[in-house]
Amino acid sequence: MVKFVKYNIPHIKQRFDWDCGIACVLMLLSEKQRNYFNKHFFEICQQEGFGTNTWTIDISYLLKRFDVNHRFYTTRRAPNCKAGSSGNRVTINDADRVKIRFVKAAANDIIIVDGALSTKALMDHVARTGPALVLVDEALLSCDLCKHNKLSSEIRRVFGGRYRGHYVLVVEVVSFPGGGCKLLYRDPARSASICATTPRRLNAARMHIMLKSTALNEKYYGLVENVSIPATLHEYNGKPYSKVGNAMPIHCATQEEKELLSKTTHHYCDLFTDKLFAPLEELVFVRLDENKAEKVFLNRHKRLFLTSSDGVVASWRCAPTLESLNKFMAGTPLVGRDGQVVSLLTAKHGNHYAVSHLEGDGGYFETSKPWEIKDMEEGRLYYGNKSFTSRDELRAYVQNLPPLDVNSTAPPQPILLRGKKPRIILVAENGRQISHQYISSNLITDVEYL
């Protein structure tokens, strides 16, 4: 498989337990630049200010120093992981230095993009533009060629454990005629010149270390408290989301997951969960990262209208809200005072996040059809998905309708009518109305799903 390596990049081993990122930078330099760097190695490390503590922003400054064009994708503009790190210790000097480097990045023509680069986008970049320098959890990345880390990565995947930051250089995407592909990468910690892994395995190793935080903003807002809320972090269609056990947002599930989970669990709108959530309280804690959460109060008067269609079951709910300036990913968990999960965030309107739960108006029904939202006109009457100017016109329409017919090949159409008296309507394919339900008017319907 070595013949598939597209870019003429040498394999360089790291010399210490902290310079894997620097070794990856050396791979990207010309021979002349590489010789200069090696000759003045410790001098350059001191000039750059990191010594033996390299953070990702330091790697970006090194690339800029040697005129390597790049973009730096990050989920937090703050110290969150460094090469060789096996814990969360950050010195005050490190924190201040890293913060200053982020602030001065633009002035130094360093392009920083907020957010996680999806694995698909990373693969597209490698296939069309150039290599990608990637920070991973070393214990979760295993090589299919040399079998390094194969057993330990599976143990970590199942049972968890402490992370260890490590840099690798992805150099090629290899597609196979029968389907599937492998990512080839240089690992500065390995003697083997080339390693290979699957996109899924690389994604797991990247997400575990990149997305420790379920809040996507660099600075936390609100009443931040030291509360630990477990969650696992994932990616779907280029967007990050989190899960708590098997509880997850339906709109982040793959078709296979929907088919499996919808048969066994569906208690809440846009959420799959195999366990009932704890009762809602007035006060909840919203996860920010492994050790912090925002303390917020629920608003049961300002409610968001949530809908979900997963191919088997559709549901709707008028959900209470919480207000926050933090930007949360889909699936961010909320807990009560006792630490029990009460819901996961799935949608918002501005700074107001919906808290899907059993309380309040809501329901579900079997259908594979998506929701239709219509605005009612003043003075008109409504039946199913039609409107009429008079009751006589409405009666004549209903009298000419065929009998109700709903089955697996002709599922009902769910409709939300917006207006002074909003209502939920289910209508059969032949136009006959199955049911309608009036809902509270103090409702927001134009929500954004996370």
C-alpha positions in Angstrom: 0.0 0.0 0.0 3.0 2.3 0.2 2.7 3.0 -3.5 -0.6 4.8 -2.8 1.2 7.6 -0.9 0.4 10.6 -3.0 2.5 13.3 -1.4 6.3 13.1 -1.3 6.5 13.4 2.5 9.3 11.7 4.4 8.6 9.7 7.6 10.3 11.4 10.6 10.3 9.9 14.1 9.9 12.0 17.2 12.9 12.2 19.5 11.1 12.8 22.8 7.7 12.1 24.3 6.5 15.7 23.6 7.6 16.5 20.1 5.2 14.5 17.9 3.6 17.7 16.6 7.1 19.1 15.8 8.0 15.9 14.0 4.9 16.2 11.8 5.9 19.8 11.0 9.4 18.6 10.0 7.8 16.1 7.6 6.1 19.1 5.8 9.2 21.2 5.4 11.7 21.3 2.6 15.0 19.5 3.1 16.8 22.8 3.6 14.2 24.0 6.2 14.3 20.7 7.9 18.1 20.8 8.3 17.9 24.3 9.7 15.2 23.3 12.2 17.1 20.3 13.4 20.3 22.3 13.8 18.6 25.0 15.8 15.9 22.7 17.4 16.0 23.8 21.1 16.7 27.4 20.2 13.6 27.6 18.0 11.5 25.9 20.7 12.6 28.6 23.2 12.1 31.4 20.7 8.5 30.2 20.1 8.0 30.1 23.8 6.7 26.6 24.3 9.9 24.9 25.4 8.8 21.3 25.8 5.0 22.0 26.2 3.6 22.2 22.6 -0.1 23.1 22.2 -1.8 23.0 18.8 -1.6 26.8 18.5 2.2 26.4 18.8 2.2 24.0 15.9 0.2 26.5 13.8 2.8 29.2 14.6 5.6 26.8 13.6 4.0 26.1 10.3 3.6 29.9 9.7 7.3 30.5 10.7 8.3 28.2 7.8 5.7 29.5 5.3 3.5 26.4 5.2 0.1 27.5 4.2 -2.6 26.0 6.4 -5.9 26.5 8.2 -6.2 25.7 11.9 -9.6 24.2 12.9 -10.4 24.3 16.7 -13.4 23.9 18.9 -12.0 26.0 21.7 -9.5 28.9 21.6 -8.0 27.9 24.9 -5.7 25.2 26.2 -7.6 21.9 26.0 -5.0 19.4 25.0 -1.3 19.2 24.1 1.0 16.6 22.7 1.8 13.8 25.2 -0.9 15.1 27.6 -2.5 12.3 29.7 -4.5 14.6 32.0 -6.0 18.1 32.3 -3.2 19.9 34.0 -2.6 23.4 32.5 -0.2 25.7 34.2 -1.0 29.4 34.5 1.9 30.3 32.3 0.7 27.9 29.6 -2.9 29.2 29.8 -1.8 32.9 29.5 0.7 32.1 26.7 -1.8 30.1 24.7 -4.5 32.8 25.1 -2.1 35.5 23.9 -1.1 33.4 20.8 -4.8 33.0 19.9 -5.4 36.8 20.3 -2.4 37.6 18.1 -3.0 34.9 15.5 -4.8 37.2 13.0 -2.1 39.8 13.2 0.4 37.1 12.3 -1.7 36.0 9.3 -2.7 32.7 10.9 -6.1 31.6 9.8 -8.2 30.0 12.6 -11.5 28.4 11.9 -13.9 27.9 14.8 -15.4 24.4 14.9 -14.4 20.8 14.2 -13.5 19.8 10.6 -15.6 16.8 9.7 -13.8 13.6 8.8 -15.4 13.8 5.3 -14.1 17.4 4.8 -10.7 16.2 6.0 -10.7 13.3 3.5 -11.7 15.7 0.7 -8.8 18.0 1.6 -6.3 15.2 1.7 -7.5 13.8 -1.7 -7.5 17.1 -3.5 -5.2 19.6 -1.7 -2.6 18.2 0.6 -1.9 16.4 3.9 -3.7 17.0 7.2 -1.9 17.3 10.5 -4.4 15.8 13.0 -4.5 15.7 16.8 -5.9 12.4 18.1 -6.3 10.4 21.2 -3.3 8.0 20.8 -5.0 5.2 22.7 -8.0 5.2 20.3 -6.0 5.1 17.0 -4.8 1.7 15.8 -3.0 0.8 12.6 -4.3 -1.9 10.3 -0.9 -2.6 8.8 1.4 -2.9 11.8 -1.5 -3.8 14.1 -0.1 -1.3 16.6 -2.6 -0.4 19.4 -5.2 -2.8 18.0 -6.2 -4.4 21.3 -5.7 -1.4 23.6 -7.8 0.8 21.3 -10.7 -1.6 21.5 -10.4 -1.8 25.3 -10.4 2.0 25.5 -13.3 2.2 23.1 -15.4 -0.1 25.3 -14.3 0.7 28.8 -13.0 4.3 28.4 -9.9 5.7 30.1 -7.6 8.8 30.2 -6.7 10.4 26.9 -3.2 11.0 25.5 -2.8 13.7 22.9 -0.8 12.7 19.8 -0.2 14.2 16.4 -0.2 12.3 13.1 0.0 13.3 9.5 -2.7 12.0 7.1 -1.2 11.8 3.7 -3.6 9.8 1.5 -7.1 8.4 1.0 -7.2 4.9 -0.6 -10.6 3.8 -2.1 -11.2 0.2 -2.9 -13.2 -1.1 -5.9 -15.6 -3.1 -3.8 -16.3 -0.1 -1.6 -14.8 1.3 1.6 -11.5 3.2 2.0 -8.5 3.5 4.2 -6.6 6.6 5.4 -2.8 6.4 5.2 -0.9 8.4 7.8 2.6 9.0 9.1 2.9 8.4 12.8 6.1 10.0 14.3 5.9 7.6 17.3 6.2 4.5 15.0 9.1 3.0 13.2 6.9 1.9 10.3 6.9 4.5 7.5 3.2 4.3 6.8 0.1 3.4 8.9 -3.5 2.8 7.8 -6.8 3.1 9.5 -10.5 3.5 8.7 -12.3 6.9 8.6 -14.5 5.8 11.4 -11.6 4.9 13.7 -9.8 8.2 12.9 -13.0 10.1 13.6 -13.4 8.4 17.0 -9.8 9.3 17.9 -10.2 12.9 16.7 -13.6 13.6 18.3 -12.6 12.2 21.6 -9.8 14.7 22.0 -11.2 17.6 20.0 -14.7 17.7 21.4 -14.4 17.3 25.2 -16.7 20.3 25.4 -20.3 20.1 24.4 -20.4 23.9 24.4 -18.8 25.1 21.1 -17.9 28.6 22.2 -14.4 29.3 23.5 -15.6 31.3 26.6 -18.3 30.0 28.9 -21.2 32.3 29.8 -23.7 32.3 32.6 -23.5 30.7 36.1 -20.7 28.2 35.6 -20.3 25.5 38.3 -18.1 22.5 38.8 -20.5 19.7 37.9 -19.4 16.6 36.1 -21.9 15.2 33.5 -20.9 12.2 31.5 -21.4 12.2 27.7 -19.8 10.7 24.6 -19.0 12.8 21.6 -19.7 11.9 18.0 -20.2 13.3 14.5 -23.0 13.0 11.9 -23.0 14.7 8.5 -20.1 16.9 9.5 -21.7 18.1 12.7 -20.8 17.1 16.3 -23.3 15.7 18.7 -23.3 14.0 22.1 -24.9 10.9 23.6 -25.6 9.9 27.2 -25.7 6.1 27.2 -28.1 5.2 24.3 -30.0 8.5 24.5 -29.4 10.6 21.4 -31.1 13.2 19.1 -33.1 11.4 16.4 -32.1 13.9 13.8 -28.4 12.9 14.4 -29.1 9.2 14.0 -28.2 7.2 10.9 -31.0 5.4 9.0 -29.7 2.1 10.5 -29.9 3.5 14.0 -33.4 4.9 13.4 -34.6 1.5 12.2 -33.2 -0.2 15.3 -34.0 2.3 18.0 -37.5 3.3 16.9 -38.7 -0.2 17.5 -37.6 -0.3 21.1 -37.7 3.3 22.4 -39.4 6.6 21.7 -40.5 8.5 24.7 -39.6 12.1 23.8 -39.8 14.3 20.8 -36.6 14.2 18.7 -34.9 11.9 21.3 -34.2 8.2 21.4 -33.7 6.9 24.9 -34.0 3.5 26.5 -34.7 5.0 29.9 -37.2 7.5 31.1 -35.6 10.8 32.0 -35.9 12.2 35.5 -38.7 14.7 36.2 -38.1 18.3 35.3 -37.2 20.7 38.0 -37.2 24.5 38.0 -33.4 24.5 38.0 -31.1 22.3 35.8 -27.4 22.1 35.0 -26.4 22.1 31.3 -23.1 20.3 30.4 -20.3 22.5 29.2 -17.4 20.0 29.4 -16.3 17.0 31.5 -16.0 19.2 34.7 -18.3 22.2 34.2 -22.0 22.9 33.7 -24.1 26.1 33.4 -26.8 26.5 36.1 -30.0 27.7 34.5 -33.7 28.0 35.3 -36.5 26.6 33.0 -39.1 28.8 31.4 -42.4 27.0 31.1 -44.2 30.0 29.5 -41.9 30.5 26.5 -42.2 27.2 24.6 -40.8 25.9 21.4 -42.7 23.6 19.0 -40.6 20.5 18.3 -41.3 17.9 15.6 -39.6 14.7 14.7 -40.0 12.1 11.9 -37.7 9.1 12.1 -39.3 7.0 9.4 -41.4 4.9 11.8 -42.8 7.3 14.4 -43.4 11.0 14.2 -43.9 13.1 17.3 -44.5 16.7 18.4 -44.1 18.5 21.7 -44.5 22.0 23.1 -41.3 22.1 25.0 -40.3 24.4 27.9 -37.1 26.4 27.3 -33.9 27.5 29.0 -32.0 30.7 28.0 -28.2 30.6 27.5 -25.5 32.6 25.7 -23.5 29.4 25.3 -23.6 27.6 21.9 -24.4 23.9 22.6 -24.2 21.0 20.3 -27.0 18.6 19.7 -27.5 16.0 22.4 -26.0 18.2 25.2 -27.3 16.7 28.4 -29.2 18.5 31.3 -29.3 17.1 34.8 -31.2 18.0 37.9 -29.8 18.7 41.4 -29.4 15.0 42.0 -27.4 14.5 38.8 -30.1 12.5 37.0 -30.5 13.3 33.3 -33.7 15.2 32.6 -33.3 15.8 28.8 -30.9 16.4 25.9 -30.9 19.6 23.9 -31.9 19.2 20.2 -33.3 22.6 19.0 -33.3 26.3 19.7 -34.7 29.7 18.8 -32.1 32.5 19.2 -30.7 32.0 22.8 -33.7 29.8 23.9 -33.1 26.1 23.9 -35.9 23.5 23.9 -36.1 21.0 26.7 -38.0 18.0 25.4 -39.9 16.2 28.1 -43.1 14.3 28.8 -44.8 17.3 30.4 -47.1 19.6 28.5 -48.8 19.2 25.2 -47.4 16.5 22.9 -48.0 13.2 21.2 -46.8 10.8 18.6 -48.2 8.8 15.8 -46.9 6.4 13.1 -46.0 8.0 9.8 -43.1 8.3 7.4 -44.2 11.7 6.0 -42.5 14.9 7.1 -44.3 17.7 8.9 -46.0 20.4 6.9 -46.4 23.9 8.4 -49.0 26.3 7.1 -50.0 29.8 8.1 -53.8 30.3 8.6 -55.5 33.3 7.0 -57.8 35.4 9.0 -61.5 34.6 8.5 -61.0 31.2 6.7 -62.1 27.8 8.0 -59.7 24.8 7.9 -60.2 21.1 7.5 -57.2 18.8 6.9 -54.8 20.7 4.5 -57.6 22.8 2.9 -59.1 26.2 3.8 -62.7 27.4 3.0 -64.5 30.7 3.0 -67.7 29.4 4.5 -69.1 26.4 6.5 -71.3 25.4 3.6 -68.2 25.2 1.4 -66.5 23.1 4.0 -69.5 20.7 4.5 -69.8 20.2 0.7 -66.1 19.3 0.6 -66.3 16.8 3.5 -69.5 15.1 2.1 -67.7 14.3 -1.2 -64.6 12.7 0.5 -64.2 8.9 0.4 -64.1 6.9 3.7 -61.0 7.2 5.9 -58.2 5.0 4.7 -54.9 4.9 6.6 -52.4 2.0 6.3 -48.6 1.4 5.9 -48.7 2.4 2.3 -50.8 5.4 2.9 -49.6 7.0 6.1 -51.2 10.2 7.6 -49.8 13.6 6.9 -49.0 15.7 10.0 -49.7 19.4 9.7 -49.1 22.4 12.0 -51.5 25.3 11.3 -50.0 28.5 12.7 -52.1 31.5 13.7 -54.1 32.9 16.6 -55.4 29.4 17.4 -52.7 27.0 16.3 -53.5 23.4 16.0 -52.1 20.0 15.1 -53.9 18.1 12.3 -53.5 14.6 10.9 -54.9 14.1 7.5 -55.2 11.0 5.4 -53.9 10.8 1.8 -57.5 11.0 0.5 -58.0 14.3 2.3 -60.1 13.2 5.2 -59.1 14.7 8.5 -58.2 12.1 11.1 -57.8 14.4 14.1 -57.0 17.9 15.2 -55.8 19.3 18.5 -55.6 23.0 19.6 -52.4 24.0 21.3 -51.3 27.0 23.3 -50.8 30.2 21.3 -47.7 31.4 23.2 -45.6 29.2 21.0 -42.5 29.6 18.8 -42.4 27.4 15.7 -39.5 28.5 13.6 -36.8 26.6 15.5 -33.3 25.7 14.5 -32.3 22.0 15.0 -28.8 21.8 16.4 
